[in-house]
Amino acid sequence: MLSSPAPCRTVAVPRTKAKPMTARTANKTAKRQPAKAPARPLDTHTGTVLPGWIDYNGHMNLSYYVLLFDFATDTLLEHLGLTPAFRARRNASTFSAEIHVNYLRELRLGDPVRITTQLLDHDARRIHYFHRMYHGANGFLAATNELLSLYVDMEVRRITEMPPAIRRRVAALGRVHKHLPKPEQAGSVIGIHRRPQKPSRAAS
């Protein structure tokens, strides 16, 4: 004969009241979490102003600013996966559609140079980016270069969409650089900026 089951007893489990988070405990929690590195432009080139780059004004000629910026562009493209091996394998490359250069301060013979690069915008076919050239020792901003590059199928020499793997790398950099402030010189237009003249007083 089966015995009847014993009645179930409900055991009350004491609840532990959560302690309110104070400023002190919040600071301890924050310290345990690894801090994210702040967004910053890429370091894309360092160099030195060479003797053959000095013109009759005694400073680096404008064409060599563009040359140094082009070295920085090569570094950016390789960072995005657009390496020489990729270009040869896919028979594709990038063309510059538009560039703007602002010459802000002189660079002289032997001056060290450092260039950084910020991605401003992009889509499936275009990359919009911005170089800053600094004096490598004194730190002042010497020049800037804003560019729009196009992805080109070299077989037909026409603009086409970048492969998905390249677009993903561009988008990843774009997500980081979107938190950076827009450069002051980005989108600048050449022209003679005149101060508005005050209206002359009418003769009494």
NUKOL-163377 format. One record per residue: x, y, z of N, C-alpha, C in turn; residue number from 1. Coordinates in nm, 2 decimals, decimal comma. Layout:
<pts>
{pt {X; Y; Z}; {X; Y; Z}; {X; Y; Z}; NUM};
...
</pts>
This chain:
<pts>
{pt {0,09; -0,12; 0,00}; {0,00; 0,00; 0,00}; {0,09; 0,12; 0,00}; 1};
{pt {0,06; 0,21; -0,09}; {0,14; 0,33; -0,11}; {0,10; 0,43; 0,00}; 2};
{pt {0,20; 0,49; 0,06}; {0,17; 0,59; 0,16}; {0,14; 0,72; 0,09}; 3};
{pt {0,06; 0,81; 0,15}; {0,02; 0,94; 0,08}; {0,14; 1,03; 0,09}; 4};
{pt {0,16; 1,11; -0,01}; {0,28; 1,20; -0,01}; {0,28; 1,30; 0,10}; 5};
{pt {0,40; 1,33; 0,15}; {0,41; 1,43; 0,26}; {0,37; 1,56; 0,20}; 6};
{pt {0,30; 1,64; 0,28}; {0,26; 1,78; 0,23}; {0,39; 1,86; 0,20}; 7};
{pt {0,38; 1,94; 0,09}; {0,50; 2,02; 0,06}; {0,50; 2,15; 0,15}; 8};
{pt {0,61; 2,18; 0,19}; {0,62; 2,30; 0,27}; {0,70; 2,41; 0,19}; 9};
{pt {0,64; 2,53; 0,19}; {0,70; 2,64; 0,12}; {0,80; 2,71; 0,22}; 10};
{pt {0,93; 2,72; 0,17}; {1,03; 2,78; 0,25}; {1,06; 2,92; 0,20}; 11};
{pt {1,04; 3,01; 0,28}; {1,06; 3,15; 0,24}; {1,21; 3,18; 0,23}; 12};
{pt {1,25; 3,22; 0,12}; {1,39; 3,26; 0,09}; {1,41; 3,41; 0,12}; 13};
{pt {1,49; 3,44; 0,22}; {1,51; 3,59; 0,25}; {1,57; 3,66; 0,13}; 14};
{pt {1,52; 3,77; 0,09}; {1,57; 3,86; -0,02}; {1,67; 3,96; 0,04}; 15};
{pt {1,78; 3,97; -0,04}; {1,88; 4,06; 0,00}; {1,86; 4,19; -0,07}; 16};
{pt {1,84; 4,29; 0,00}; {1,81; 4,42; -0,05}; {1,94; 4,48; -0,11}; 17};
{pt {1,92; 4,52; -0,24}; {2,04; 4,58; -0,31}; {2,08; 4,71; -0,25}; 18};
{pt {2,21; 4,72; -0,23}; {2,26; 4,85; -0,18}; {2,26; 4,96; -0,29}; 19};
{pt {2,21; 5,07; -0,25}; {2,22; 5,18; -0,35}; {2,36; 5,22; -0,39}; 20};
{pt {2,38; 5,24; -0,52}; {2,51; 5,27; -0,57}; {2,55; 5,42; -0,54}; 21};
{pt {2,65; 5,43; -0,46}; {2,70; 5,56; -0,42}; {2,80; 5,61; -0,53}; 22};
{pt {2,84; 5,73; -0,52}; {2,94; 5,79; -0,61}; {3,07; 5,71; -0,59}; 23};
{pt {3,10; 5,67; -0,47}; {3,22; 5,59; -0,45}; {3,22; 5,46; -0,51}; 24};
{pt {3,11; 5,38; -0,50}; {3,10; 5,25; -0,57}; {3,10; 5,27; -0,72}; 25};
{pt {3,03; 5,37; -0,77}; {3,03; 5,39; -0,91}; {3,17; 5,42; -0,97}; 26};
{pt {3,25; 5,49; -0,89}; {3,38; 5,52; -0,94}; {3,47; 5,39; -0,94}; 27};
{pt {3,45; 5,31; -0,84}; {3,52; 5,18; -0,84}; {3,48; 5,09; -0,95}; 28};
{pt {3,35; 5,09; -0,99}; {3,30; 5,01; -1,10}; {3,36; 5,06; -1,23}; 29};
{pt {3,36; 5,20; -1,24}; {3,42; 5,26; -1,36}; {3,57; 5,23; -1,38}; 30};
{pt {3,64; 5,22; -1,27}; {3,78; 5,20; -1,27}; {3,81; 5,05; -1,32}; 31};
{pt {3,72; 4,96; -1,28}; {3,74; 4,82; -1,32}; {3,72; 4,80; -1,47}; 32};
{pt {3,64; 4,89; -1,54}; {3,61; 4,87; -1,68}; {3,72; 4,94; -1,76}; 33};
{pt {3,77; 4,87; -1,87}; {3,87; 4,93; -1,95}; {3,82; 5,06; -2,02}; 34};
{pt {3,89; 5,17; -2,02}; {3,85; 5,29; -2,08}; {3,87; 5,28; -2,23}; 35};
{pt {3,78; 5,33; -2,31}; {3,79; 5,33; -2,46}; {3,89; 5,44; -2,50}; 36};
{pt {3,97; 5,40; -2,59}; {4,07; 5,51; -2,64}; {3,99; 5,61; -2,72}; 37};
{pt {4,02; 5,74; -2,70}; {3,95; 5,84; -2,77}; {3,97; 5,83; -2,92}; 38};
{pt {3,88; 5,88; -3,00}; {3,89; 5,88; -3,14}; {4,00; 5,98; -3,18}; 39};
{pt {4,08; 5,94; -3,28}; {4,18; 6,04; -3,33}; {4,21; 6,00; -3,47}; 40};
{pt {4,26; 6,10; -3,55}; {4,30; 6,08; -3,69}; {4,42; 5,98; -3,69}; 41};
{pt {4,43; 5,92; -3,81}; {4,54; 5,82; -3,83}; {4,67; 5,90; -3,85}; 42};
{pt {4,78; 5,84; -3,80}; {4,91; 5,89; -3,83}; {4,96; 5,83; -3,97}; 43};
{pt {4,97; 5,91; -4,07}; {4,99; 5,85; -4,20}; {5,13; 5,88; -4,27}; 44};
{pt {5,20; 5,97; -4,22}; {5,33; 6,00; -4,28}; {5,42; 6,08; -4,19}; 45};
{pt {5,55; 6,05; -4,19}; {5,65; 6,14; -4,12}; {5,77; 6,15; -4,22}; 46};
{pt {5,83; 6,27; -4,22}; {5,94; 6,29; -4,31}; {6,02; 6,41; -4,28}; 47};
{pt {6,11; 6,46; -4,37}; {6,19; 6,57; -4,35}; {6,20; 6,65; -4,48}; 48};
{pt {6,19; 6,78; -4,47}; {6,20; 6,87; -4,59}; {6,34; 6,86; -4,65}; 49};
{pt {6,35; 6,82; -4,77}; {6,48; 6,79; -4,84}; {6,53; 6,91; -4,92}; 50};
{pt {6,66; 6,91; -4,94}; {6,72; 7,03; -5,01}; {6,66; 7,06; -5,15}; 51};
{pt {6,63; 6,95; -5,22}; {6,57; 6,97; -5,36}; {6,43; 7,02; -5,36}; 52};
{pt {6,37; 7,03; -5,24}; {6,23; 7,08; -5,23}; {6,22; 7,23; -5,21}; 53};
{pt {6,33; 7,30; -5,18}; {6,33; 7,44; -5,15}; {6,33; 7,52; -5,27}; 54};
{pt {6,24; 7,62; -5,28}; {6,23; 7,70; -5,40}; {6,30; 7,84; -5,38}; 55};
{pt {6,28; 7,93; -5,47}; {6,35; 8,06; -5,47}; {6,30; 8,15; -5,35}; 56};
{pt {6,19; 8,11; -5,29}; {6,15; 8,19; -5,17}; {6,21; 8,14; -5,04}; 57};
{pt {6,29; 8,03; -5,05}; {6,36; 7,98; -4,93}; {6,28; 7,89; -4,84}; 58};
{pt {6,16; 7,84; -4,90}; {6,08; 7,75; -4,82}; {6,04; 7,63; -4,91}; 59};
{pt {5,97; 7,53; -4,86}; {5,93; 7,42; -4,94}; {5,83; 7,46; -5,04}; 60};
{pt {5,86; 7,42; -5,17}; {5,77; 7,46; -5,28}; {5,64; 7,39; -5,27}; 61};
{pt {5,53; 7,45; -5,32}; {5,39; 7,40; -5,30}; {5,38; 7,26; -5,35}; 62};
{pt {5,45; 7,22; -5,46}; {5,43; 7,09; -5,52}; {5,47; 6,98; -5,43}; 63};
{pt {5,57; 7,01; -5,34}; {5,62; 6,90; -5,25}; {5,53; 6,88; -5,12}; 64};
{pt {5,45; 6,99; -5,09}; {5,34; 6,97; -4,99}; {5,24; 6,86; -5,05}; 65};
{pt {5,21; 6,87; -5,18}; {5,12; 6,78; -5,24}; {5,18; 6,64; -5,24}; 66};
{pt {5,31; 6,63; -5,27}; {5,38; 6,50; -5,27}; {5,37; 6,43; -5,14}; 67};
{pt {5,40; 6,51; -5,03}; {5,39; 6,45; -4,90}; {5,25; 6,41; -4,86}; 68};
{pt {5,15; 6,49; -4,90}; {5,01; 6,45; -4,88}; {4,98; 6,32; -4,96}; 69};
{pt {5,04; 6,31; -5,07}; {5,01; 6,19; -5,15}; {5,07; 6,06; -5,08}; 70};
{pt {5,19; 6,08; -5,02}; {5,24; 5,97; -4,94}; {5,14; 5,93; -4,83}; 71};
{pt {5,08; 6,03; -4,77}; {4,98; 6,00; -4,66}; {4,86; 5,93; -4,72}; 72};
{pt {4,82; 5,97; -4,84}; {4,70; 5,90; -4,90}; {4,73; 5,76; -4,93}; 73};
{pt {4,86; 5,72; -4,97}; {4,89; 5,58; -4,99}; {4,88; 5,50; -4,86}; 74};
{pt {4,92; 5,56; -4,75}; {4,91; 5,49; -4,62}; {4,76; 5,47; -4,59}; 75};
{pt {4,68; 5,57; -4,61}; {4,54; 5,56; -4,58}; {4,48; 5,45; -4,66}; 76};
{pt {4,51; 5,44; -4,79}; {4,45; 5,34; -4,88}; {4,49; 5,20; -4,84}; 77};
{pt {4,62; 5,19; -4,80}; {4,66; 5,06; -4,75}; {4,59; 5,02; -4,62}; 78};
{pt {4,57; 5,11; -4,54}; {4,49; 5,09; -4,41}; {4,35; 5,03; -4,45}; 79};
{pt {4,30; 5,08; -4,55}; {4,16; 5,04; -4,59}; {4,16; 4,91; -4,68}; 80};
{pt {4,28; 4,85; -4,70}; {4,29; 4,73; -4,78}; {4,32; 4,75; -4,93}; 81};
{pt {4,33; 4,88; -4,97}; {4,36; 4,91; -5,11}; {4,51; 4,91; -5,13}; 82};
{pt {4,57; 4,79; -5,12}; {4,72; 4,78; -5,12}; {4,76; 4,76; -5,27}; 83};
{pt {4,89; 4,77; -5,30}; {4,94; 4,74; -5,43}; {4,90; 4,59; -5,48}; 84};
{pt {4,91; 4,50; -5,39}; {4,87; 4,36; -5,42}; {4,72; 4,35; -5,46}; 85};
{pt {4,63; 4,42; -5,38}; {4,49; 4,43; -5,41}; {4,47; 4,49; -5,55}; 86};
{pt {4,53; 4,60; -5,58}; {4,51; 4,67; -5,71}; {4,55; 4,58; -5,82}; 87};
{pt {4,66; 4,51; -5,81}; {4,71; 4,42; -5,91}; {4,61; 4,30; -5,93}; 88};
{pt {4,56; 4,25; -5,82}; {4,48; 4,13; -5,83}; {4,34; 4,16; -5,88}; 89};
{pt {4,28; 4,28; -5,84}; {4,15; 4,32; -5,89}; {4,15; 4,41; -6,01}; 90};
{pt {4,27; 4,45; -6,05}; {4,28; 4,54; -6,16}; {4,19; 4,67; -6,14}; 91};
{pt {4,21; 4,72; -6,02}; {4,13; 4,84; -5,98}; {4,22; 4,93; -5,90}; 92};
{pt {4,18; 5,06; -5,89}; {4,26; 5,16; -5,83}; {4,17; 5,28; -5,78}; 93};
{pt {4,23; 5,38; -5,73}; {4,16; 5,50; -5,70}; {4,21; 5,62; -5,78}; 94};
{pt {4,12; 5,71; -5,82}; {4,16; 5,84; -5,88}; {4,12; 5,95; -5,79}; 95};
{pt {4,20; 6,06; -5,79}; {4,16; 6,18; -5,72}; {4,07; 6,26; -5,81}; 96};
{pt {3,95; 6,29; -5,76}; {3,86; 6,37; -5,84}; {3,87; 6,52; -5,80}; 97};
{pt {3,91; 6,55; -5,68}; {3,91; 6,69; -5,64}; {4,01; 6,70; -5,52}; 98};
{pt {4,09; 6,80; -5,51}; {4,17; 6,83; -5,40}; {4,18; 6,98; -5,37}; 99};
{pt {4,18; 7,01; -5,24}; {4,20; 7,15; -5,19}; {4,32; 7,15; -5,09}; 100};
{pt {4,41; 7,24; -5,12}; {4,52; 7,26; -5,03}; {4,52; 7,40; -4,97}; 101};
{pt {4,54; 7,40; -4,84}; {4,55; 7,53; -4,76}; {4,70; 7,54; -4,71}; 102};
{pt {4,77; 7,64; -4,75}; {4,91; 7,66; -4,70}; {4,90; 7,76; -4,59}; 103};
{pt {4,93; 7,72; -4,47}; {4,91; 7,80; -4,35}; {5,04; 7,86; -4,29}; 104};
{pt {5,15; 7,78; -4,29}; {5,28; 7,83; -4,24}; {5,39; 7,77; -4,32}; 105};
{pt {5,50; 7,84; -4,33}; {5,62; 7,79; -4,40}; {5,68; 7,67; -4,34}; 106};
{pt {5,73; 7,58; -4,42}; {5,83; 7,48; -4,38}; {5,96; 7,50; -4,45}; 107};
{pt {6,07; 7,49; -4,38}; {6,20; 7,52; -4,43}; {6,29; 7,40; -4,44}; 108};
{pt {6,40; 7,41; -4,50}; {6,50; 7,30; -4,51}; {6,53; 7,23; -4,38}; 109};
{pt {6,51; 7,10; -4,38}; {6,54; 7,02; -4,27}; {6,43; 7,01; -4,17}; 110};
{pt {6,32; 7,08; -4,19}; {6,21; 7,07; -4,09}; {6,15; 6,93; -4,09}; 111};
{pt {6,12; 6,87; -3,97}; {6,05; 6,75; -3,97}; {5,90; 6,77; -3,99}; 112};
{pt {5,84; 6,67; -4,05}; {5,70; 6,68; -4,10}; {5,62; 6,56; -4,04}; 113};
{pt {5,50; 6,58; -4,00}; {5,41; 6,48; -3,95}; {5,27; 6,50; -4,01}; 114};
{pt {5,21; 6,40; -4,07}; {5,08; 6,41; -4,13}; {4,98; 6,31; -4,07}; 115};
{pt {4,86; 6,37; -4,04}; {4,75; 6,28; -3,99}; {4,64; 6,29; -4,09}; 116};
{pt {4,55; 6,19; -4,08}; {4,44; 6,18; -4,18}; {4,31; 6,14; -4,11}; 117};
{pt {4,20; 6,21; -4,15}; {4,07; 6,19; -4,10}; {3,97; 6,16; -4,21}; 118};
{pt {3,90; 6,05; -4,19}; {3,79; 6,02; -4,29}; {3,67; 6,10; -4,26}; 119};
{pt {3,62; 6,18; -4,36}; {3,51; 6,27; -4,34}; {3,38; 6,20; -4,39}; 120};
{pt {3,38; 6,13; -4,50}; {3,26; 6,07; -4,55}; {3,29; 5,96; -4,65}; 121};
{pt {3,19; 5,88; -4,69}; {3,22; 5,78; -4,78}; {3,09; 5,72; -4,83}; 122};
{pt {3,09; 5,66; -4,95}; {2,98; 5,58; -5,00}; {3,04; 5,46; -5,07}; 123};
{pt {2,96; 5,39; -5,15}; {3,01; 5,27; -5,22}; {3,12; 5,29; -5,32}; 124};
{pt {3,13; 5,42; -5,37}; {3,23; 5,45; -5,48}; {3,33; 5,56; -5,44}; 125};
{pt {3,30; 5,63; -5,34}; {3,38; 5,75; -5,31}; {3,43; 5,75; -5,16}; 126};
{pt {3,55; 5,81; -5,15}; {3,61; 5,83; -5,01}; {3,65; 5,98; -5,00}; 127};
{pt {3,60; 6,05; -4,90}; {3,62; 6,19; -4,87}; {3,71; 6,20; -4,74}; 128};
{pt {3,83; 6,25; -4,75}; {3,91; 6,25; -4,64}; {4,00; 6,38; -4,63}; 129};
{pt {4,07; 6,39; -4,52}; {4,13; 6,52; -4,49}; {4,27; 6,50; -4,42}; 130};
{pt {4,37; 6,56; -4,48}; {4,51; 6,55; -4,42}; {4,54; 6,68; -4,35}; 131};
{pt {4,62; 6,66; -4,24}; {4,68; 6,78; -4,18}; {4,83; 6,76; -4,17}; 132};
{pt {4,91; 6,86; -4,21}; {5,05; 6,85; -4,21}; {5,10; 6,94; -4,09}; 133};
{pt {5,18; 6,88; -4,00}; {5,23; 6,95; -3,89}; {5,38; 6,96; -3,89}; 134};
{pt {5,44; 7,07; -3,83}; {5,58; 7,07; -3,81}; {5,61; 6,96; -3,70}; 135};
{pt {5,70; 6,87; -3,73}; {5,72; 6,75; -3,65}; {5,77; 6,78; -3,51}; 136};
{pt {5,84; 6,89; -3,50}; {5,90; 6,93; -3,37}; {5,82; 7,03; -3,29}; 137};
{pt {5,79; 7,14; -3,36}; {5,72; 7,25; -3,30}; {5,57; 7,23; -3,29}; 138};
{pt {5,51; 7,14; -3,37}; {5,37; 7,10; -3,36}; {5,27; 7,20; -3,43}; 139};
{pt {5,32; 7,30; -3,49}; {5,22; 7,39; -3,56}; {5,16; 7,33; -3,69}; 140};
{pt {5,04; 7,37; -3,72}; {4,98; 7,32; -3,84}; {5,03; 7,40; -3,96}; 141};
{pt {5,09; 7,33; -4,05}; {5,16; 7,40; -4,17}; {5,07; 7,40; -4,29}; 142};
{pt {4,99; 7,30; -4,31}; {4,91; 7,29; -4,43}; {4,80; 7,18; -4,41}; 143};
{pt {4,69; 7,19; -4,49}; {4,59; 7,09; -4,49}; {4,56; 7,05; -4,64}; 144};
{pt {4,50; 6,93; -4,65}; {4,47; 6,88; -4,79}; {4,34; 6,80; -4,78}; 145};
{pt {4,23; 6,85; -4,85}; {4,10; 6,78; -4,85}; {4,09; 6,71; -4,99}; 146};
{pt {4,05; 6,59; -4,99}; {4,04; 6,51; -5,11}; {3,91; 6,43; -5,12}; 147};
{pt {3,88; 6,41; -5,25}; {3,77; 6,31; -5,28}; {3,83; 6,21; -5,38}; 148};
{pt {3,84; 6,09; -5,34}; {3,89; 5,98; -5,43}; {3,78; 5,89; -5,48}; 149};
{pt {3,80; 5,84; -5,60}; {3,70; 5,76; -5,66}; {3,76; 5,62; -5,69}; 150};
{pt {3,67; 5,51; -5,67}; {3,72; 5,38; -5,69}; {3,69; 5,34; -5,84}; 151};
{pt {3,80; 5,30; -5,91}; {3,79; 5,28; -6,06}; {3,83; 5,14; -6,10}; 152};
{pt {3,74; 5,09; -6,19}; {3,77; 4,96; -6,26}; {3,87; 4,99; -6,37}; 153};
{pt {4,00; 4,95; -6,36}; {4,10; 4,98; -6,45}; {4,08; 4,91; -6,59}; 154};
{pt {4,00; 4,81; -6,59}; {3,97; 4,74; -6,72}; {3,90; 4,83; -6,82}; 155};
{pt {3,80; 4,90; -6,76}; {3,72; 4,99; -6,85}; {3,74; 5,14; -6,81}; 156};
{pt {3,82; 5,16; -6,70}; {3,86; 5,29; -6,66}; {3,73; 5,38; -6,63}; 157};
{pt {3,64; 5,31; -6,55}; {3,52; 5,38; -6,51}; {3,50; 5,36; -6,36}; 158};
{pt {3,43; 5,45; -6,30}; {3,40; 5,44; -6,16}; {3,31; 5,33; -6,13}; 159};
{pt {3,33; 5,25; -6,02}; {3,25; 5,14; -5,99}; {3,25; 5,13; -5,83}; 160};
{pt {3,17; 5,03; -5,79}; {3,16; 5,01; -5,64}; {3,28; 4,93; -5,59}; 161};
{pt {3,32; 4,97; -5,47}; {3,43; 4,90; -5,40}; {3,37; 4,76; -5,36}; 162};
{pt {3,46; 4,66; -5,35}; {3,42; 4,53; -5,30}; {3,37; 4,54; -5,16}; 163};
{pt {3,28; 4,45; -5,12}; {3,22; 4,45; -4,98}; {3,33; 4,45; -4,87}; 164};
{pt {3,44; 4,38; -4,89}; {3,54; 4,38; -4,78}; {3,60; 4,51; -4,76}; 165};
{pt {3,63; 4,58; -4,87}; {3,68; 4,72; -4,86}; {3,58; 4,81; -4,80}; 166};
{pt {3,45; 4,80; -4,85}; {3,35; 4,89; -4,79}; {3,34; 4,87; -4,64}; 167};
{pt {3,35; 4,75; -4,59}; {3,34; 4,73; -4,45}; {3,45; 4,80; -4,37}; 168};
{pt {3,58; 4,79; -4,43}; {3,69; 4,86; -4,36}; {3,67; 5,01; -4,37}; 169};
{pt {3,62; 5,06; -4,48}; {3,60; 5,21; -4,48}; {3,49; 5,25; -4,38}; 170};
{pt {3,38; 5,17; -4,37}; {3,28; 5,20; -4,28}; {3,32; 5,19; -4,13}; 171};
{pt {3,41; 5,09; -4,11}; {3,46; 5,08; -3,97}; {3,54; 5,21; -3,93}; 172};
{pt {3,63; 5,25; -4,02}; {3,70; 5,38; -3,99}; {3,61; 5,50; -3,98}; 173};
{pt {3,50; 5,50; -4,06}; {3,41; 5,61; -4,06}; {3,33; 5,61; -3,93}; 174};
{pt {3,30; 5,50; -3,87}; {3,23; 5,49; -3,74}; {3,32; 5,55; -3,63}; 175};
{pt {3,45; 5,54; -3,64}; {3,54; 5,59; -3,54}; {3,56; 5,74; -3,56}; 176};
{pt {3,58; 5,78; -3,69}; {3,61; 5,92; -3,71}; {3,49; 6,01; -3,71}; 177};
{pt {3,37; 5,96; -3,71}; {3,25; 6,05; -3,71}; {3,24; 6,12; -3,58}; 178};
{pt {3,31; 6,08; -3,48}; {3,31; 6,15; -3,35}; {3,41; 6,26; -3,34}; 179};
{pt {3,49; 6,27; -3,44}; {3,59; 6,38; -3,45}; {3,53; 6,51; -3,50}; 180};
{pt {3,57; 6,63; -3,45}; {3,51; 6,75; -3,50}; {3,55; 6,77; -3,65}; 181};
{pt {3,47; 6,84; -3,72}; {3,50; 6,87; -3,86}; {3,61; 6,97; -3,87}; 182};
{pt {3,71; 6,94; -3,95}; {3,83; 7,03; -3,96}; {3,78; 7,17; -4,01}; 183};
{pt {3,84; 7,27; -3,96}; {3,81; 7,41; -3,99}; {3,82; 7,44; -4,14}; 184};
{pt {3,92; 7,38; -4,20}; {3,94; 7,42; -4,34}; {3,86; 7,33; -4,44}; 185};
{pt {3,79; 7,23; -4,39}; {3,71; 7,14; -4,47}; {3,60; 7,22; -4,54}; 186};
{pt {3,58; 7,19; -4,67}; {3,48; 7,26; -4,75}; {3,51; 7,40; -4,78}; 187};
{pt {3,63; 7,45; -4,76}; {3,67; 7,59; -4,79}; {3,66; 7,62; -4,94}; 188};
{pt {3,63; 7,74; -4,97}; {3,61; 7,79; -5,10}; {3,72; 7,90; -5,13}; 189};
{pt {3,79; 7,90; -5,24}; {3,88; 8,00; -5,27}; {3,82; 8,13; -5,31}; 190};
{pt {3,88; 8,24; -5,27}; {3,82; 8,37; -5,30}; {3,88; 8,48; -5,22}; 191};
{pt {3,86; 8,60; -5,26}; {3,91; 8,72; -5,19}; {3,80; 8,76; -5,09}; 192};
{pt {3,83; 8,75; -4,96}; {3,73; 8,78; -4,86}; {3,75; 8,93; -4,82}; 193};
{pt {3,64; 9,01; -4,84}; {3,65; 9,15; -4,81}; {3,56; 9,18; -4,70}; 194};
{pt {3,60; 9,27; -4,61}; {3,52; 9,32; -4,50}; {3,41; 9,41; -4,56}; 195};
{pt {3,29; 9,40; -4,50}; {3,18; 9,49; -4,55}; {3,22; 9,63; -4,52}; 196};
{pt {3,20; 9,72; -4,61}; {3,23; 9,86; -4,59}; {3,11; 9,93; -4,52}; 197};
{pt {3,15; 10,02; -4,43}; {3,05; 10,09; -4,35}; {2,99; 10,20; -4,44}; 198};
{pt {2,86; 10,22; -4,43}; {2,79; 10,32; -4,52}; {2,84; 10,46; -4,48}; 199};
{pt {2,87; 10,53; -4,59}; {2,92; 10,67; -4,56}; {2,81; 10,76; -4,52}; 200};
{pt {2,85; 10,86; -4,44}; {2,75; 10,95; -4,39}; {2,70; 11,05; -4,50}; 201};
{pt {2,58; 11,07; -4,51}; {2,53; 11,16; -4,61}; {2,57; 11,31; -4,57}; 202};
{pt {2,61; 11,38; -4,68}; {2,65; 11,52; -4,65}; {2,53; 11,60; -4,60}; 203};
{pt {2,56; 11,68; -4,50}; {2,45; 11,76; -4,44}; {2,42; 11,88; -4,52}; 204};
</pts>
